[in-house]
Amino acid sequence: MLRWALIFLVIALIAAVFGFGGIAAGAAGIAKILFFVFLVIAIIAALGGALRGRGPPV
C-alpha cells in the first residue's frame, strides 16, 4: 500500500512539472489517502501483535 502511495506521489510530481494541474491534484489526493490507509493498517497490526504478546510486526 505504501508503494502505491509513493507511485501516485511520483505521478503527481511529474504531472505538476508538465502543467497538468487537475491530474496532479487527483494523483496527490490518491497518494494521501493511500498513505493514511497504510498508517492505520500498520498501527492496527502493531497493536494486534502487541496484545498477543508477539511485539510489533517486522
Buried (B, 14 or more C-beta within 10 A) or exposed (E): EEEBBEBBBEBBEEBBEEEBEEBBEBBBEBBBEBBEBBEEEBEEEEEEBEEEEEEEEE
